[in-house]
Amino acid sequence: MKDKELTADKRRREIIKGARELFRSRDYDSITMQELTGRLNIARGTVYYYFSSKDELLEAVIEDIVSDELARKKMLLSQAGNKNLKALEKLKLLITEDEVLHSKEKILYSLHNPENALIYSKHLGRYINELAPVYASIFIQGCEEGIFKTDYPLECAEFIIAAVRFLTESGFYPWDEAQTGRRIKAIPFLIEAQLSALAGSLFFLNENKTNYKELI
């Protein structure tokens, strides 16, 4: 029984991996399940055995991306050369790493439209639950170093992630360029207020706005 479960899990993982690779190279809306099964060289019924629809498969791919991102962040922070970095240096490190990740995962941008509202909401919820503790650990370190001051590091991380995603997501919400721009300009100062940080200590977040928009 366990062997069958392992085999089924392996096949499911293969489908997710293959779909993720295809979604990287093509717009999600233009890909059909028939094309996907052809690319994976498996029967169409096999895919539908594990995933009832393309949207369900998309959700599994997004979950896979978030899981990989969480593992990558934890590994990055635990590496010998990074473990002893100051809190602000660790924050910069994660922002740089995020730019690389999002440039590879074209599928994330398919969530930036109203028809994918439900999938986007699930993705954001899981993102907050799994990645906020990573940022919270840096905020806690910053408090120990005396550069931040908060009794609610995890809640600050959750609030910041949700606010940044909601208020700068111009592809999903009806924000125009001017609205998004003024918010991005103000966000470092708002985060400083959340963390009682020294004025200007988080200004590096706006040194590269593309980086910052992909922070969380």
Order of alpha helices (4+ residues) and beta strands (2+ residues): alpha-alpha-alpha-alpha-alpha-alpha-alpha-alpha-alpha-alpha
